[in-house]
Amino acid sequence: QVHLVESGGGLVQPGGSLTLSCAASGSIFRVNAMAWYRQPPGKQRDLVAAITSGGSTNYGDSVKGRFTISRDNAKNTVYLQMNSLKPEDTDVYYCNAGVKSRWSEPSSDYWGQGTQVTVSS
């Protein structure tokens, strides 16, 4: 079994910054792509940012230039640095990772429990 544990959410004023972290633990042979999603109430989860094991990144249009995704492969951890936060960034943010638990098995998708980010004055 693999667990993703997120941290770093909270309340911040507009224009402020937050950094989210997500650490994968458990039965891990290799962690492939990692990503952050967010989900407004009653809507589907939208991609915020993704990063491959090699470091290639992809961002949602609404966060380009403001958010930066990075990872520490030695720690199986992904980060999301969020700058110039806006009230519309308020959401629950979910960590996602593709993980191979054994070299002979295909990668499986895992999700964290979510962390609330609130941008408000």
Number of C-alpha atoms within 10 A of each C-alpha: 8 16 17 21 17 22 15 15 18 14 16 18 14 17 14 14 17 18 16 21 21 27 19 24 14 10 13 16 14 16 19 18 21 29 26 27 20 23 17 14 9 6 8 10 15 14 18 24 23 24 21 17 16 10 15 11 16 16 19 13 10 11 17 12 11 13 20 19 24 20 22 12 14 6 10 19 20 25 23 22 14 20 17 15 22 18 15 12 19 19 19 18 25 25 30 23 29 19 22 19 18 12 10 8 10 11 18 13 14 16 20 18 13 22 21 16 21 20 21 16 9
